[in-house]
């Protein structure tokens, strides 16, 4: 897989810290560099212009931060590094920045294999999961990348704000957990279903955690990682999720 240094990120950040300033002109040197790399850049900006969230909504639909930061993305077999990226969890879309037109641009979801955001949060596009209404384009954060993967689906909902005034609605950022094995998804939001799906016994789980109930202490991710650790210790190979 060819790695391409996406130097245009430097151009975007030379405009302003938050990337939403007035239009800027490129110097002849930078414009020549842009034109030289244009085939690679065009591969990233084929999804059309991104419309900003409504100004009268509280919160943000973006993952973790609301300003562009260094990222890495895999598109059509190529890896582009140092790319300005945002991930919109409401639309399940990945966004970059056009350094000439000073616009947020969508990257076509079907071209994206995966991307890495701030703090090395790794996302990949998975197919399947037809019964899950928030699957959308299929971008999931990979929490554990073993034979059985632990995935986290970030999504946003919109709720009405009861207070009177210009603010009418609010973005609520939420998440669901899934185990993934050979193309199959198992929703792991509930303790009982997660244990049974991995073919574990309640007794073995209690012994593994030493009586500590991490799930009930609002730490489901640590609990699910612990289940995977326990599953790896079992002598029999894992062949698929157990019937609920």
C-alpha positions in Angstrom: 0.0 0.0 0.0 1.5 3.3 -1.1 1.8 6.0 1.6 1.2 9.5 0.4 2.3 12.5 2.5 -0.7 14.8 2.4 1.2 18.0 2.7 -1.9 20.1 1.9 -2.7 19.8 5.5 0.0 22.4 6.1 -1.7 24.7 3.7 -5.0 24.4 5.5 -3.5 25.1 8.9 -1.6 28.1 7.6 -4.9 29.9 7.1 -6.1 30.1 10.7 -6.1 28.0 13.8 -9.7 27.0 13.6 -9.7 26.7 9.7 -12.8 28.9 9.3 -11.2 32.3 8.5 -11.5 34.4 5.5 -10.6 33.1 2.0 -6.8 33.0 1.4 -4.7 32.9 -1.8 -2.0 30.4 -2.4 1.5 31.5 -3.4 2.7 30.3 -6.9 5.0 27.8 -5.2 2.2 26.3 -3.1 -0.2 26.3 -6.0 2.4 24.4 -8.1 2.7 21.8 -5.3 -1.1 21.6 -5.0 -1.4 20.9 -8.8 1.4 18.3 -8.6 -0.5 16.4 -6.0 -3.9 17.1 -7.4 -4.7 13.5 -8.4 -4.3 12.4 -4.8 -6.2 15.4 -3.4 -9.1 14.8 -5.8 -9.5 11.3 -4.5 -10.3 12.8 -1.1 -12.7 15.6 -2.1 -15.3 13.7 -4.3 -18.1 13.8 -1.8 -19.3 17.4 -2.2 -19.4 20.3 0.2 -20.3 19.7 3.9 -23.0 21.8 5.4 -22.2 23.0 9.0 -24.5 21.9 11.8 -27.3 24.5 12.6 -26.1 27.4 14.7 -29.1 27.2 16.9 -28.2 23.6 18.1 -26.3 23.1 21.3 -23.4 20.7 21.4 -21.6 19.2 18.4 -22.0 16.1 16.2 -18.2 15.7 15.8 -16.2 13.0 17.5 -14.0 14.3 20.3 -13.2 17.7 18.9 -14.9 20.2 16.6 -11.9 21.6 14.8 -9.7 19.9 12.2 -6.7 18.0 13.5 -4.0 15.8 12.1 -5.3 12.4 10.9 -4.6 9.5 8.6 -7.0 7.9 6.2 -7.0 4.8 3.9 -8.8 5.5 0.6 -8.8 3.0 -2.4 -5.8 1.2 -1.1 -3.7 4.3 -0.5 -2.8 5.7 2.9 -2.8 9.5 3.3 -1.1 11.0 6.3 -1.3 14.4 8.0 -4.8 15.0 6.6 -7.2 17.5 8.3 -10.1 15.3 9.4 -13.3 15.6 11.3 -15.8 12.7 11.9 -19.5 13.6 12.0 -21.2 11.0 14.1 -24.7 12.3 13.3 -24.2 11.7 9.5 -21.6 9.0 9.9 -19.4 11.0 7.5 -15.7 11.9 7.3 -14.8 15.5 6.4 -11.6 17.1 5.2 -10.7 20.7 4.3 -10.2 22.3 0.9 -7.2 24.6 1.1 -8.1 26.7 -2.0 -11.8 27.2 -1.5 -11.7 27.3 2.3 -14.5 24.8 2.6 -15.3 21.6 4.5 -15.5 18.7 2.0 -17.1 15.2 2.4 -15.0 12.2 1.5 -17.1 9.5 -0.2 -17.8 6.9 2.5 -17.7 4.0 0.1 -14.1 4.9 -0.8 -12.9 4.9 2.8 -11.4 1.7 4.4 -10.4 3.3 7.7 -9.1 6.4 9.4 -7.2 7.4 12.5 -8.1 10.6 14.5 -6.6 12.5 17.4 -5.2 10.3 20.3 -4.9 7.4 17.8 -8.6 6.6 17.8 -8.8 4.0 14.9 -12.0 3.6 12.9 -12.8 1.1 10.2 -15.7 0.7 7.8 -17.5 -2.6 8.4 -20.2 -4.1 6.2 -23.2 -6.1 7.6 -25.1 -5.4 10.8 -28.4 -5.1 8.9 -30.6 -5.1 12.1 -28.8 -2.1 13.6 -30.5 1.2 12.7 -27.4 3.3 13.4 -25.0 1.4 11.2 -25.3 4.0 8.3 -22.0 4.0 6.5 -20.5 1.4 8.8 -17.7 3.4 10.6 -16.8 1.8 14.0 -14.0 2.6 16.4 -11.8 -0.5 16.8 -11.2 -0.9 20.6 -9.7 -4.4 20.4 -8.4 -5.8 17.1 -8.0 -9.5 17.9 -9.7 -12.5 16.4 -12.9 -11.3 18.1 -13.0 -7.6 17.8 -14.5 -5.1 20.2 -16.1 -2.2 18.3 -17.6 1.0 19.5 -20.2 2.8 17.4 -20.3 6.5 18.0 -23.5 8.3 17.0 -25.5 11.4 17.8 -29.1 12.0 18.5 -31.0 15.4 18.5 -33.3 16.3 21.3 -35.5 19.4 21.7 -34.4 22.1 24.2 -37.3 23.1 26.5 -35.9 26.5 27.2 -37.2 29.4 25.1 -34.9 31.4 22.9 -32.8 30.9 19.8 -31.5 27.5 20.9 -34.0 24.9 19.8 -32.2 21.6 19.9 -29.2 19.8 21.2 -26.8 17.1 20.0 -26.5 14.2 22.4 -23.4 12.0 21.8 -23.9 8.3 22.4 -22.3 5.0 21.8 -23.0 1.2 21.4 -20.6 -1.7 21.8 -20.3 -4.7 19.5 -18.3 -7.9 19.3 -17.4 -8.8 15.7 -16.2 -12.2 14.5 -15.8 -13.2 10.8 -18.4 -10.7 9.6 -21.0 -11.3 12.4 -21.9 -8.6 14.9 -23.1 -9.2 18.5 -24.4 -6.2 20.3 -22.7 -6.1 23.7 -24.5 -3.3 25.5 -26.1 -5.7 28.0 -23.9 -7.7 30.4 -26.0 -10.9 30.1 -26.0 -10.9 26.3 -22.2 -10.2 26.1 -21.4 -13.1 28.5 -23.7 -15.6 26.8 -22.7 -14.5 23.3 -19.0 -15.4 24.0 -20.0 -18.7 25.4 -18.8 -17.8 28.9 -20.3 -18.9 32.3 -21.4 -16.5 34.9 -19.2 -18.3 37.5 -16.1 -18.0 35.3 -16.8 -14.3 34.7 -17.2 -13.7 38.5 -13.9 -15.5 39.2 -12.1 -13.6 36.5 -13.2 -10.2 37.8 -12.7 -11.1 41.4 -16.2 -10.1 42.4 -15.8 -6.6 40.9 -18.7 -5.6 38.7 -17.1 -3.2 36.2 -20.2 -3.1 34.1 -22.3 -1.8 36.8 -19.7 0.8 37.7 -20.2 2.6 34.4 -17.1 1.1 32.8 -18.6 -1.3 30.2 -15.6 -1.0 27.9 -13.2 -2.3 30.5 -15.7 -5.1 31.3 -16.0 -6.1 27.7 -12.2 -6.1 27.2 -12.1 -8.3 30.3 -14.5 -10.8 28.7 -12.3 -11.0 25.7 -9.3 -11.7 27.9 -11.2 -14.5 29.6 -12.4 -15.9 26.3 -8.7 -16.1 25.1 -7.8 -18.3 28.1 -10.3 -21.0 27.2 -8.8 -24.0 25.5 -11.5 -24.5 22.9 -11.3 -22.4 19.7 -14.0 -19.8 19.2 -16.3 -20.7 16.3 -19.0 -18.1 16.6 -21.4 -16.3 18.8 -23.7 -18.5 20.9 -27.5 -18.3 20.4 -29.1 -15.9 22.9 
